[in-house]
Amino acid sequence: MNTSVNNKSILFQVIGELTRDELQFQICEWKLLIETKRYLEVKATNGMVKRIYKEKINVVIGDTKYYADGHLSCSAFCREEDISTIKKAIVKQLKHQIAAFMTDLTINQSAFSKNDY
């Protein structure tokens, strides 16, 4: 899914947040400040500047460090034409995270059947 930005002046950050039984997407516009061979420096509308390595464009990153209160989150930076593809990839990643948590919980639950608690 990696692609170059090709001197586009705008990147979009797509954030997918799953909270309990609700999936919401946020799409944030970032302005390109500097482009080098290795990375892009982009600025959010709120003034924050971020460095994004080119190989991370169109790559979904899990933002949730640990599972708490039914909240999971993933995000990716992309061009405007890739937003719908990234949304699908975020849903796939969130489903994968849930499956991994469920597997771990099933293994943990089996510990109770091994012992008399």
PDB file as gemmi writes it, atoms N, CA and C in Angstrom:
CRYST1    1.000    1.000    1.000  90.00  90.00  90.00 P 1                      
ATOM      1  N   MET A   1       0.802  -1.196   0.000  1.00  0.00           N  
ATOM      2  CA  MET A   1       0.000   0.000   0.000  1.00  0.00           C  
ATOM      3  C   MET A   1       0.848   1.264   0.000  1.00  0.00           C  
ATOM      4  N   ASN A   2       2.147   1.143   0.141  1.00  0.00           N  
ATOM      5  CA  ASN A   2       3.000   2.331   0.162  1.00  0.00           C  
ATOM      6  C   ASN A   2       2.986   3.021  -1.193  1.00  0.00           C  
ATOM      7  N   THR A   3       2.832   4.334  -1.172  1.00  0.00           N  
ATOM      8  CA  THR A   3       2.926   5.127  -2.391  1.00  0.00           C  
ATOM      9  C   THR A   3       3.579   6.442  -2.040  1.00  0.00           C  
ATOM     10  N   SER A   4       4.116   7.104  -3.038  1.00  0.00           N  
ATOM     11  CA  SER A   4       4.711   8.409  -2.773  1.00  0.00           C  
ATOM     12  C   SER A   4       3.640   9.480  -2.832  1.00  0.00           C  
ATOM     13  N   VAL A   5       3.959  10.623  -2.289  1.00  0.00           N  
ATOM     14  CA  VAL A   5       3.000  11.711  -2.219  1.00  0.00           C  
ATOM     15  C   VAL A   5       2.980  12.506  -3.509  1.00  0.00           C  
ATOM     16  N   ASN A   6       4.063  12.471  -4.269  1.00  0.00           N  
ATOM     17  CA  ASN A   6       4.140  13.174  -5.554  1.00  0.00           C  
ATOM     18  C   ASN A   6       3.825  14.660  -5.442  1.00  0.00           C  
ATOM     19  N   ASN A   7       4.479  15.307  -4.511  1.00  0.00           N  
ATOM     20  CA  ASN A   7       4.368  16.759  -4.334  1.00  0.00           C  
ATOM     21  C   ASN A   7       2.949  17.259  -4.081  1.00  0.00           C  
ATOM     22  N   LYS A   8       2.106  16.453  -3.487  1.00  0.00           N  
ATOM     23  CA  LYS A   8       0.786  16.934  -3.074  1.00  0.00           C  
ATOM     24  C   LYS A   8       0.990  17.882  -1.896  1.00  0.00           C  
ATOM     25  N   SER A   9       0.212  18.928  -1.833  1.00  0.00           N  
ATOM     26  CA  SER A   9       0.384  19.894  -0.754  1.00  0.00           C  
ATOM     27  C   SER A   9      -0.451  19.556   0.469  1.00  0.00           C  
ATOM     28  N   ILE A  10      -1.336  18.569   0.356  1.00  0.00           N  
ATOM     29  CA  ILE A  10      -2.205  18.196   1.468  1.00  0.00           C  
ATOM     30  C   ILE A  10      -2.140  16.686   1.678  1.00  0.00           C  
ATOM     31  N   LEU A  11      -2.029  16.287   2.937  1.00  0.00           N  
ATOM     32  CA  LEU A  11      -2.178  14.887   3.333  1.00  0.00           C  
ATOM     33  C   LEU A  11      -3.361  14.814   4.289  1.00  0.00           C  
ATOM     34  N   PHE A  12      -3.915  13.632   4.416  1.00  0.00           N  
ATOM     35  CA  PHE A  12      -5.033  13.435   5.324  1.00  0.00           C  
ATOM     36  C   PHE A  12      -4.679  12.346   6.315  1.00  0.00           C  
ATOM     37  N   GLN A  13      -5.031  12.584   7.569  1.00  0.00           N  
ATOM     38  CA  GLN A  13      -4.903  11.559   8.587  1.00  0.00           C  
ATOM     39  C   GLN A  13      -6.303  10.998   8.821  1.00  0.00           C  
ATOM     40  N   VAL A  14      -6.440   9.708   8.609  1.00  0.00           N  
ATOM     41  CA  VAL A  14      -7.712   9.031   8.834  1.00  0.00           C  
ATOM     42  C   VAL A  14      -7.583   8.272  10.147  1.00  0.00           C  
ATOM     43  N   ILE A  15      -8.469   8.576  11.079  1.00  0.00           N  
ATOM     44  CA  ILE A  15      -8.453   7.952  12.399  1.00  0.00           C  
ATOM     45  C   ILE A  15      -9.754   7.175  12.567  1.00  0.00           C  
ATOM     46  N   GLY A  16      -9.631   5.904  12.876  1.00  0.00           N  
ATOM     47  CA  GLY A  16     -10.798   5.076  13.164  1.00  0.00           C  
ATOM     48  C   GLY A  16     -10.813   4.750  14.640  1.00  0.00           C  
ATOM     49  N   GLU A  17     -11.902   5.105  15.313  1.00  0.00           N  
ATOM     50  CA  GLU A  17     -12.025   4.864  16.749  1.00  0.00           C  
ATOM     51  C   GLU A  17     -13.239   3.990  17.016  1.00  0.00           C  
ATOM     52  N   LEU A  18     -13.007   2.898  17.697  1.00  0.00           N  
ATOM     53  CA  LEU A  18     -14.062   1.982  18.088  1.00  0.00           C  
ATOM     54  C   LEU A  18     -14.241   2.118  19.591  1.00  0.00           C  
ATOM     55  N   THR A  19     -15.405   2.604  19.993  1.00  0.00           N  
ATOM     56  CA  THR A  19     -15.700   2.775  21.408  1.00  0.00           C  
ATOM     57  C   THR A  19     -16.991   2.035  21.703  1.00  0.00           C  
ATOM     58  N   ARG A  20     -16.831   0.958  22.471  1.00  0.00           N  
ATOM     59  CA  ARG A  20     -17.954   0.072  22.768  1.00  0.00           C  
ATOM     60  C   ARG A  20     -18.611  -0.413  21.482  1.00  0.00           C  
ATOM     61  N   ASP A  21     -19.795   0.054  21.165  1.00  0.00           N  
ATOM     62  CA  ASP A  21     -20.489  -0.449  19.972  1.00  0.00           C  
ATOM     63  C   ASP A  21     -20.567   0.588  18.861  1.00  0.00           C  
ATOM     64  N   GLU A  22     -19.673   1.565  18.873  1.00  0.00           N  
ATOM     65  CA  GLU A  22     -19.732   2.638  17.879  1.00  0.00           C  
ATOM     66  C   GLU A  22     -18.373   2.837  17.203  1.00  0.00           C  
ATOM     67  N   LEU A  23     -18.382   2.786  15.870  1.00  0.00           N  
ATOM     68  CA  LEU A  23     -17.181   3.043  15.077  1.00  0.00           C  
ATOM     69  C   LEU A  23     -17.312   4.418  14.440  1.00  0.00           C  
ATOM     70  N   GLN A  24     -16.322   5.273  14.692  1.00  0.00           N  
ATOM     71  CA  GLN A  24     -16.327   6.615  14.113  1.00  0.00           C  
ATOM     72  C   GLN A  24     -15.003   6.865  13.417  1.00  0.00           C  
ATOM     73  N   PHE A  25     -15.082   7.629  12.339  1.00  0.00           N  
ATOM     74  CA  PHE A  25     -13.886   8.035  11.614  1.00  0.00           C  
ATOM     75  C   PHE A  25     -13.734   9.544  11.706  1.00  0.00           C  
ATOM     76  N   GLN A  26     -12.501   9.975  11.903  1.00  0.00           N  
ATOM     77  CA  GLN A  26     -12.148  11.391  11.812  1.00  0.00           C  
ATOM     78  C   GLN A  26     -11.171  11.526  10.656  1.00  0.00           C  
ATOM     79  N   ILE A  27     -11.332  12.570   9.890  1.00  0.00           N  
ATOM     80  CA  ILE A  27     -10.399  12.838   8.797  1.00  0.00           C  
ATOM     81  C   ILE A  27      -9.843  14.234   9.019  1.00  0.00           C  
ATOM     82  N   CYS A  28      -8.540  14.300   9.239  1.00  0.00           N  
ATOM     83  CA  CYS A  28      -7.873  15.564   9.542  1.00  0.00           C  
ATOM     84  C   CYS A  28      -6.950  15.937   8.386  1.00  0.00           C  
ATOM     85  N   GLU A  29      -6.996  17.172   8.003  1.00  0.00           N  
ATOM     86  CA  GLU A  29      -6.175  17.677   6.903  1.00  0.00           C  
ATOM     87  C   GLU A  29      -4.839  18.177   7.461  1.00  0.00           C  
ATOM     88  N   TRP A  30      -3.745  17.797   6.805  1.00  0.00           N  
ATOM     89  CA  TRP A  30      -2.405  18.219   7.184  1.00  0.00           C  
ATOM     90  C   TRP A  30      -1.745  18.855   5.959  1.00  0.00           C  
ATOM     91  N   LYS A  31      -1.120  19.990   6.152  1.00  0.00           N  
ATOM     92  CA  LYS A  31      -0.451  20.707   5.062  1.00  0.00           C  
ATOM     93  C   LYS A  31       1.013  20.272   4.989  1.00  0.00           C  
ATOM     94  N   LEU A  32       1.469  19.991   3.772  1.00  0.00           N  
ATOM     95  CA  LEU A  32       2.858  19.592   3.564  1.00  0.00           C  
ATOM     96  C   LEU A  32       3.763  20.811   3.681  1.00  0.00           C  
ATOM     97  N   LEU A  33       4.751  20.730   4.583  1.00  0.00           N  
ATOM     98  CA  LEU A  33       5.720  21.815   4.761  1.00  0.00           C  
ATOM     99  C   LEU A  33       7.021  21.524   4.034  1.00  0.00           C  
ATOM    100  N   ILE A  34       7.570  20.328   4.282  1.00  0.00           N  
ATOM    101  CA  ILE A  34       8.870  19.940   3.724  1.00  0.00           C  
ATOM    102  C   ILE A  34       8.775  18.506   3.220  1.00  0.00           C  
ATOM    103  N   GLU A  35       9.357  18.252   2.052  1.00  0.00           N  
ATOM    104  CA  GLU A  35       9.457  16.891   1.540  1.00  0.00           C  
ATOM    105  C   GLU A  35      10.916  16.602   1.222  1.00  0.00           C  
ATOM    106  N   THR A  36      11.443  15.531   1.811  1.00  0.00           N  
ATOM    107  CA  THR A  36      12.796  15.077   1.504  1.00  0.00           C  
ATOM    108  C   THR A  36      12.677  13.697   0.857  1.00  0.00           C  
ATOM    109  N   LYS A  37      13.802  13.082   0.580  1.00  0.00           N  
ATOM    110  CA  LYS A  37      13.778  11.741  -0.006  1.00  0.00           C  
ATOM    111  C   LYS A  37      13.226  10.707   0.974  1.00  0.00           C  
ATOM    112  N   ARG A  38      13.409  10.956   2.276  1.00  0.00           N  
ATOM    113  CA  ARG A  38      13.017   9.972   3.285  1.00  0.00           C  
ATOM    114  C   ARG A  38      11.717  10.282   4.012  1.00  0.00           C  
ATOM    115  N   TYR A  39      11.420  11.556   4.198  1.00  0.00           N  
ATOM    116  CA  TYR A  39      10.267  11.882   5.036  1.00  0.00           C  
ATOM    117  C   TYR A  39       9.554  13.146   4.565  1.00  0.00           C  
ATOM    118  N   LEU A  40       8.389  13.361   5.169  1.00  0.00           N  
ATOM    119  CA  LEU A  40       7.592  14.567   4.953  1.00  0.00           C  
ATOM    120  C   LEU A  40       7.401  15.237   6.308  1.00  0.00           C  
ATOM    121  N   GLU A  41       7.449  16.545   6.319  1.00  0.00           N  
ATOM    122  CA  GLU A  41       7.034  17.274   7.513  1.00  0.00           C  
ATOM    123  C   GLU A  41       5.713  17.926   7.179  1.00  0.00           C  
ATOM    124  N   VAL A  42       4.717  17.638   8.010  1.00  0.00           N  
ATOM    125  CA  VAL A  42       3.371  18.139   7.777  1.00  0.00           C  
ATOM    126  C   VAL A  42       2.895  18.894   9.009  1.00  0.00           C  
ATOM    127  N   LYS A  43       1.949  19.791   8.777  1.00  0.00           N  
ATOM    128  CA  LYS A  43       1.436  20.618   9.866  1.00  0.00           C  
ATOM    129  C   LYS A  43      -0.080  20.487   9.922  1.00  0.00           C  
ATOM    130  N   ALA A  44      -0.586  20.223  11.111  1.00  0.00           N  
ATOM    131  CA  ALA A  44      -2.030  20.136  11.320  1.00  0.00           C  
ATOM    132  C   ALA A  44      -2.615  21.539  11.398  1.00  0.00           C  
ATOM    133  N   THR A  45      -3.916  21.621  11.263  1.00  0.00           N  
ATOM    134  CA  THR A  45      -4.574  22.926  11.334  1.00  0.00           C  
ATOM    135  C   THR A  45      -4.434  23.558  12.712  1.00  0.00           C  
ATOM    136  N   ASN A  46      -4.218  22.742  13.747  1.00  0.00           N  
ATOM    137  CA  ASN A  46      -4.038  23.289  15.090  1.00  0.00           C  
ATOM    138  C   ASN A  46      -2.594  23.697  15.370  1.00  0.00           C  
ATOM    139  N   GLY A  47      -1.716  23.594  14.369  1.00  0.00           N  
ATOM    140  CA  GLY A  47      -0.352  24.078  14.510  1.00  0.00           C  
ATOM    141  C   GLY A  47       0.695  23.034  14.817  1.00  0.00           C  
ATOM    142  N   MET A  48       0.300  21.800  15.094  1.00  0.00           N  
ATOM    143  CA  MET A  48       1.256  20.756  15.417  1.00  0.00           C  
ATOM    144  C   MET A  48       1.995  20.304  14.152  1.00  0.00           C  
ATOM    145  N   VAL A  49       3.329  20.125  14.241  1.00  0.00           N  
ATOM    146  CA  VAL A  49       4.136  19.655  13.111  1.00  0.00           C  
ATOM    147  C   VAL A  49       4.571  18.223  13.397  1.00  0.00           C  
ATOM    148  N   LYS A  50       4.516  17.385  12.376  1.00  0.00           N  
ATOM    149  CA  LYS A  50       4.859  15.973  12.528  1.00  0.00           C  
ATOM    150  C   LYS A  50       5.722  15.537  11.357  1.00  0.00           C  
ATOM    151  N   ARG A  51       6.678  14.678  11.636  1.00  0.00           N  
ATOM    152  CA  ARG A  51       7.515  14.084  10.592  1.00  0.00           C  
ATOM    153  C   ARG A  51       6.986  12.683  10.302  1.00  0.00           C  
ATOM    154  N   ILE A  52       6.708  12.424   9.025  1.00  0.00           N  
ATOM    155  CA  ILE A  52       6.193  11.124   8.604  1.00  0.00           C  
ATOM    156  C   ILE A  52       7.156  10.548   7.575  1.00  0.00           C  
ATOM    157  N   TYR A  53       7.691   9.374   7.867  1.00  0.00           N  
ATOM    158  CA  TYR A  53       8.563   8.725   6.897  1.00  0.00           C  
ATOM    159  C   TYR A  53       7.721   8.202   5.744  1.00  0.00           C  
ATOM    160  N   LYS A  54       8.233   8.342   4.536  1.00  0.00           N  
ATOM    161  CA  LYS A  54       7.461   8.030   3.334  1.00  0.00           C  
ATOM    162  C   LYS A  54       6.959   6.591   3.307  1.00  0.00           C  
ATOM    163  N   GLU A  55       7.715   5.670   3.889  1.00  0.00           N  
ATOM    164  CA  GLU A  55       7.260   4.280   3.889  1.00  0.00           C  
ATOM    165  C   GLU A  55       6.059   4.060   4.812  1.00  0.00           C  
ATOM    166  N   LYS A  56       5.724   5.051   5.628  1.00  0.00           N  
ATOM    167  CA  LYS A  56       4.567   4.954   6.528  1.00  0.00           C  
ATOM    168  C   LYS A  56       3.296   5.569   5.944  1.00  0.00           C  
ATOM    169  N   ILE A  57       3.383   6.188   4.763  1.00  0.00           N  
ATOM    170  CA  ILE A  57       2.190   6.713   4.107  1.00  0.00           C  
ATOM    171  C   ILE A  57       1.330   5.525   3.667  1.00  0.00           C  
ATOM    172  N   ASN A  58       0.045   5.591   3.908  1.00  0.00           N  
ATOM    173  CA  ASN A  58      -0.919   4.533   3.575  1.00  0.00           C  
ATOM    174  C   ASN A  58      -0.716   3.254   4.376  1.00  0.00           C  
ATOM    175  N   VAL A  59      -0.092   3.361   5.541  1.00  0.00           N  
ATOM    176  CA  VAL A  59       0.101   2.214   6.420  1.00  0.00           C  
ATOM    177  C   VAL A  59      -0.709   2.457   7.694  1.00  0.00           C  
ATOM    178  N   VAL A  60      -1.586   1.516   8.020  1.00  0.00           N  
ATOM    179  CA  VAL A  60      -2.426   1.648   9.215  1.00  0.00           C  
ATOM    180  C   VAL A  60      -1.601   1.289  10.446  1.00  0.00           C  
ATOM    181  N   ILE A  61      -1.633   2.180  11.420  1.00  0.00           N  
ATOM    182  CA  ILE A  61      -0.898   2.010  12.671  1.00  0.00           C  
ATOM    183  C   ILE A  61      -1.911   1.887  13.804  1.00  0.00           C  
ATOM    184  N   GLY A  62      -1.729   0.888  14.651  1.00  0.00           N  
ATOM    185  CA  GLY A  62      -2.583   0.766  15.832  1.00  0.00           C  
ATOM    186  C   GLY A  62      -2.189   1.810  16.860  1.00  0.00           C  
ATOM    187  N   ASP A  63      -3.130   2.662  17.235  1.00  0.00           N  
ATOM    188  CA  ASP A  63      -2.842   3.736  18.185  1.00  0.00           C  
ATOM    189  C   ASP A  63      -3.102   3.332  19.631  1.00  0.00           C  
ATOM    190  N   THR A  64      -3.771   2.218  19.847  1.00  0.00           N  
ATOM    191  CA  THR A  64      -4.143   1.792  21.191  1.00  0.00           C  
ATOM    192  C   THR A  64      -2.987   1.023  21.814  1.00  0.00           C  
ATOM    193  N   LYS A  65      -2.453   1.551  22.902  1.00  0.00           N  
ATOM    194  CA  LYS A  65      -1.350   0.877  23.597  1.00  0.00           C  
ATOM    195  C   LYS A  65      -1.871  -0.307  24.413  1.00  0.00           C  
ATOM    196  N   TYR A  66      -3.044  -0.135  25.029  1.00  0.00           N  
ATOM    197  CA  TYR A  66      -3.669  -1.204  25.790  1.00  0.00           C  
ATOM    198  C   TYR A  66      -5.181  -1.028  25.717  1.00  0.00           C  
ATOM    199  N   TYR A  67      -5.882  -2.114  25.924  1.00  0.00           N  
ATOM    200  CA  TYR A  67      -7.337  -2.092  25.805  1.00  0.00           C  
ATOM    201  C   TYR A  67      -7.938  -1.641  27.130  1.00  0.00           C  
ATOM    202  N   ALA A  68      -8.746  -0.599  27.091  1.00  0.00           N  
ATOM    203  CA  ALA A  68      -9.422  -0.118  28.296  1.00  0.00           C  
ATOM    204  C   ALA A  68     -10.734   0.545  27.909  1.00  0.00           C  
ATOM    205  N   ASP A  69     -11.757   0.297  28.694  1.00  0.00           N  
ATOM    206  CA  ASP A  69     -13.069   0.938  28.530  1.00  0.00           C  
ATOM    207  C   ASP A  69     -13.659   0.757  27.135  1.00  0.00           C  
ATOM    208  N   GLY A  70     -13.378  -0.349  26.487  1.00  0.00           N  
ATOM    209  CA  GLY A  70     -13.974  -0.632  25.187  1.00  0.00           C  
ATOM    210  C   GLY A  70     -13.487   0.256  24.066  1.00  0.00           C  
ATOM    211  N   HIS A  71     -12.280   0.802  24.170  1.00  0.00           N  
ATOM    212  CA  HIS A  71     -11.775   1.751  23.171  1.00  0.00           C  
ATOM    213  C   HIS A  71     -10.578   1.164  22.423  1.00  0.00           C  
ATOM    214  N   LEU A  72     -10.671   1.169  21.086  1.00  0.00           N  
ATOM    215  CA  LEU A  72      -9.559   0.812  20.207  1.00  0.00           C  
ATOM    216  C   LEU A  72      -9.453   1.879  19.131  1.00  0.00           C  
ATOM    217  N   SER A  73      -8.221   2.124  18.661  1.00  0.00           N  
ATOM    218  CA  SER A  73      -8.022   3.176  17.667  1.00  0.00           C  
ATOM    219  C   SER A  73      -6.878   2.816  16.726  1.00  0.00           C  
ATOM    220  N   CYS A  74      -7.055   3.153  15.446  1.00  0.00           N  
ATOM    221  CA  CYS A  74      -6.024   3.004  14.422  1.00  0.00           C  
ATOM    222  C   CYS A  74      -6.042   4.249  13.545  1.00  0.00           C  
ATOM    223  N   SER A  75      -4.906   4.531  12.908  1.00  0.00           N  
ATOM    224  CA  SER A  75      -4.867   5.692  12.017  1.00  0.00           C  
ATOM    225  C   SER A  75      -3.843   5.476  10.914  1.00  0.00           C  
ATOM    226  N   ALA A  76      -3.947   6.327   9.892  1.00  0.00           N  
ATOM    227  CA  ALA A  76      -2.993   6.303   8.782  1.00  0.00           C  
ATOM    228  C   ALA A  76      -3.004   7.662   8.099  1.00  0.00           C  
ATOM    229  N   PHE A  77      -1.869   8.019   7.525  1.00  0.00           N  
ATOM    230  CA  PHE A  77      -1.774   9.211   6.684  1.00  0.00           C  
ATOM    231  C   PHE A  77      -1.878   8.767   5.235  1.00  0.00           C  
ATOM    232  N   CYS A  78      -2.608   9.545   4.436  1.00  0.00           N  
ATOM    233  CA  CYS A  78      -2.795   9.170   3.037  1.00  0.00           C  
ATOM    234  C   CYS A  78      -3.165  10.390   2.198  1.00  0.00           C  
ATOM    235  N   ARG A  79      -3.233  10.160   0.890  1.00  0.00           N  
ATOM    236  CA  ARG A  79      -3.734  11.181  -0.032  1.00  0.00           C  
ATOM    237  C   ARG A  79      -5.258  11.103  -0.051  1.00  0.00           C  
ATOM    238  N   GLU A  80      -5.892  12.130  -0.572  1.00  0.00           N  
ATOM    239  CA  GLU A  80      -7.356  12.190  -0.565  1.00  0.00           C  
ATOM    240  C   GLU A  80      -7.986  11.004  -1.295  1.00  0.00           C  
ATOM    241  N   GLU A  81      -7.403  10.610  -2.415  1.00  0.00           N  
ATOM    242  CA  GLU A  81      -7.986   9.519  -3.197  1.00  0.00           C  
ATOM    243  C   GLU A  81      -7.860   8.153  -2.524  1.00  0.00           C  
ATOM    244  N   ASP A  82      -7.052   8.059  -1.465  1.00  0.00           N  
ATOM    245  CA  ASP A  82      -6.868   6.786  -0.765  1.00  0.00           C  
ATOM    246  C   ASP A  82      -7.696   6.672   0.513  1.00  0.00           C  
ATOM    247  N   ILE A  83      -8.489   7.679   0.836  1.00  0.00           N  
ATOM    248  CA  ILE A  83      -9.216   7.694   2.107  1.00  0.00           C  
ATOM    249  C   ILE A  83     -10.146   6.487   2.246  1.00  0.00           C  
ATOM    250  N   SER A  84     -10.918   6.159   1.233  1.00  0.00           N  
ATOM    251  CA  SER A  84     -11.861   5.033   1.358  1.00  0.00           C  
ATOM    252  C   SER A  84     -11.124   3.702   1.529  1.00  0.00           C  
ATOM    253  N   THR A  85      -9.999   3.542   0.856  1.00  0.00           N  
ATOM    254  CA  THR A  85      -9.191   2.325   1.003  1.00  0.00           C  
ATOM    255  C   THR A  85      -8.625   2.227   2.413  1.00  0.00           C  
ATOM    256  N   ILE A  86      -8.173   3.346   2.943  1.00  0.00           N  
ATOM    257  CA  ILE A  86      -7.619   3.371   4.298  1.00  0.00           C  
ATOM    258  C   ILE A  86      -8.700   3.062   5.325  1.00  0.00           C  
ATOM    259  N   LYS A  87      -9.904   3.574   5.128  1.00  0.00           N  
ATOM    260  CA  LYS A  87     -11.004   3.260   6.051  1.00  0.00           C  
ATOM    261  C   LYS A  87     -11.241   1.753   6.113  1.00  0.00           C  
ATOM    262  N   LYS A  88     -11.236   1.099   4.962  1.00  0.00           N  
ATOM    263  CA  LYS A  88     -11.420  -0.355   4.922  1.00  0.00           C  
ATOM    264  C   LYS A  88     -10.268  -1.065   5.637  1.00  0.00           C  
ATOM    265  N   ALA A  89      -9.047  -0.576   5.432  1.00  0.00           N  
ATOM    266  CA  ALA A  89      -7.880  -1.176   6.087  1.00  0.00           C  
ATOM    267  C   ALA A  89      -7.935  -0.974   7.599  1.00  0.00           C  
ATOM    268  N   ILE A  90      -8.447   0.166   8.042  1.00  0.00           N  
ATOM    269  CA  ILE A  90      -8.586   0.424   9.480  1.00  0.00           C  
ATOM    270  C   ILE A  90      -9.600  -0.539  10.089  1.00  0.00           C  
ATOM    271  N   VAL A  91     -10.729  -0.743   9.423  1.00  0.00           N  
ATOM    272  CA  VAL A  91     -11.735  -1.690   9.917  1.00  0.00           C  
ATOM    273  C   VAL A  91     -11.130  -3.090  10.013  1.00  0.00           C  
ATOM    274  N   LYS A  92     -10.377  -3.489   9.001  1.00  0.00           N  
ATOM    275  CA  LYS A  92      -9.722  -4.803   9.007  1.00  0.00           C  
ATOM    276  C   LYS A  92      -8.743  -4.914  10.176  1.00  0.00           C  
ATOM    277  N   GLN A  93      -7.957  -3.864  10.412  1.00  0.00           N  
ATOM    278  CA  GLN A  93      -6.991  -3.858  11.514  1.00  0.00           C  
ATOM    279  C   GLN A  93      -7.701  -3.928  12.866  1.00  0.00           C  
ATOM    280  N   LEU A  94      -8.784  -3.179  13.032  1.00  0.00           N  
ATOM    281  CA  LEU A  94      -9.537  -3.213  14.289  1.00  0.00           C  
ATOM    282  C   LEU A  94     -10.128  -4.602  14.529  1.00  0.00           C  
ATOM    283  N   LYS A  95     -10.654  -5.230  13.484  1.00  0.00           N  
ATOM    284  CA  LYS A  95     -11.183  -6.591  13.612  1.00  0.00           C  
ATOM    285  C   LYS A  95     -10.081  -7.562  14.022  1.00  0.00           C  
ATOM    286  N   HIS A  96      -8.894  -7.380  13.439  1.00  0.00           N  
ATOM    287  CA  HIS A  96      -7.750  -8.231  13.784  1.00  0.00           C  
ATOM    288  C   HIS A  96      -7.361  -8.041  15.254  1.00  0.00           C  
ATOM    289  N   GLN A  97      -7.345  -6.796  15.722  1.00  0.00           N  
ATOM    290  CA  GLN A  97      -7.014  -6.528  17.125  1.00  0.00           C  
ATOM    291  C   GLN A  97      -8.031  -7.178  18.058  1.00  0.00           C  
ATOM    292  N   ILE A  98      -9.308  -7.074  17.721  1.00  0.00           N  
ATOM    293  CA  ILE A  98     -10.350  -7.680  18.549  1.00  0.00           C  
ATOM    294  C   ILE A  98     -10.179  -9.195  18.588  1.00  0.00           C  
ATOM    295  N   ALA A  99      -9.911  -9.806  17.448  1.00  0.00           N  
ATOM    296  CA  ALA A  99      -9.710 -11.257  17.394  1.00  0.00           C  
ATOM    297  C   ALA A  99      -8.519 -11.669  18.255  1.00  0.00           C  
ATOM    298  N   ALA A 100      -7.450 -10.884  18.224  1.00  0.00           N  
ATOM    299  CA  ALA A 100      -6.267 -11.192  19.037  1.00  0.00           C  
ATOM    300  C   ALA A 100      -6.594 -11.085  20.527  1.00  0.00           C  
ATOM    301  N   PHE A 101      -7.329 -10.051  20.912  1.00  0.00           N  
ATOM    302  CA  PHE A 101      -7.736  -9.909  22.312  1.00  0.00           C  
ATOM    303  C   PHE A 101      -8.630 -11.074  22.739  1.00  0.00           C  
ATOM    304  N   MET A 102      -9.566 -11.461  21.887  1.00  0.00           N  
ATOM    305  CA  MET A 102     -10.473 -12.562  22.215  1.00  0.00           C  
ATOM    306  C   MET A 102      -9.702 -13.870  22.388  1.00  0.00           C  
ATOM    307  N   THR A 103      -8.727 -14.107  21.531  1.00  0.00           N  
ATOM    308  CA  THR A 103      -7.896 -15.309  21.653  1.00  0.00           C  
ATOM    309  C   THR A 103      -7.134 -15.302  22.968  1.00  0.00           C  
ATOM    310  N   ASP A 104      -6.523 -14.167  23.300  1.00  0.00           N  
ATOM    311  CA  ASP A 104      -5.786 -14.060  24.562  1.00  0.00           C  
ATOM    312  C   ASP A 104      -6.702 -14.268  25.763  1.00  0.00           C  
ATOM    313  N   LEU A 105      -7.902 -13.706  25.715  1.00  0.00           N  
ATOM    314  CA  LEU A 105      -8.839 -13.863  26.827  1.00  0.00           C  
ATOM    315  C   LEU A 105      -9.309 -15.308  26.967  1.00  0.00           C  
ATOM    316  N   THR A 106      -9.490 -15.989  25.853  1.00  0.00           N  
ATOM    317  CA  THR A 106      -9.878 -17.401  25.896  1.00  0.00           C  
ATOM    318  C   THR A 106      -8.776 -18.233  26.543  1.00  0.00           C  
ATOM    319  N   ILE A 107      -7.538 -17.935  26.198  1.00  0.00           N  
ATOM    320  CA  ILE A 107      -6.401 -18.638  26.809  1.00  0.00           C  
ATOM    321  C   ILE A 107      -6.347 -18.343  28.300  1.00  0.00           C  
ATOM    322  N   ASN A 108      -6.533 -17.082  28.672  1.00  0.00           N  
ATOM    323  CA  ASN A 108      -6.543 -16.718  30.092  1.00  0.00           C  
ATOM    324  C   ASN A 108      -7.673 -17.428  30.829  1.00  0.00           C  
ATOM    325  N   GLN A 109      -8.824 -17.513  30.203  1.00  0.00           N  
ATOM    326  CA  GLN A 109      -9.981 -18.147  30.825  1.00  0.00           C  
ATOM    327  C   GLN A 109      -9.734 -19.633  31.063  1.00  0.00           C  
ATOM    328  N   SER A 110      -8.949 -20.254  30.205  1.00  0.00           N  
ATOM    329  CA  SER A 110      -8.661 -21.683  30.372  1.00  0.00           C  
ATOM    330  C   SER A 110      -7.854 -21.955  31.636  1.00  0.00           C  
ATOM    331  N   ALA A 111      -7.177 -20.951  32.154  1.00  0.00           N  
ATOM    332  CA  ALA A 111      -6.423 -21.122  33.398  1.00  0.00           C  
ATOM    333  C   ALA A 111      -7.360 -21.446  34.558  1.00  0.00           C  
ATOM    334  N   PHE A 112      -8.579 -20.927  34.520  1.00  0.00           N  
ATOM    335  CA  PHE A 112      -9.537 -21.202  35.589  1.00  0.00           C  
ATOM    336  C   PHE A 112      -9.985 -22.660  35.578  1.00  0.00           C  
ATOM    337  N   SER A 113     -10.096 -23.247  34.416  1.00  0.00           N  
ATOM    338  CA  SER A 113     -10.529 -24.641  34.343  1.00  0.00           C  
ATOM    339  C   SER A 113      -9.411 -25.603  34.750  1.00  0.00           C  
ATOM    340  N   LYS A 114      -8.167 -25.155  34.668  1.00  0.00           N  
ATOM    341  CA  LYS A 114      -7.040 -26.003  35.070  1.00  0.00           C  
ATOM    342  C   LYS A 114      -6.909 -26.084  36.585  1.00  0.00           C  
ATOM    343  N   ASN A 115      -7.362 -25.051  37.261  1.00  0.00           N  
ATOM    344  CA  ASN A 115      -7.248 -24.984  38.720  1.00  0.00           C  
ATOM    345  C   ASN A 115      -8.643 -24.979  39.337  1.00  0.00           C  
ATOM    346  N   ASP A 116      -8.698 -25.270  40.597  1.00  0.00           N  
ATOM    347  CA  ASP A 116      -9.982 -25.276  41.313  1.00  0.00           C  
ATOM    348  C   ASP A 116     -10.178 -23.950  42.027  1.00  0.00           C  
ATOM    349  N   TYR A 117     -10.660 -22.951  41.302  1.00  0.00           N  
ATOM    350  CA  TYR A 117     -10.919 -21.636  41.912  1.00  0.00           C  
ATOM    351  C   TYR A 117     -12.370 -21.399  42.009  1.00  0.00           C  
TER     352      TYR A 117                                                      
END                                                                             
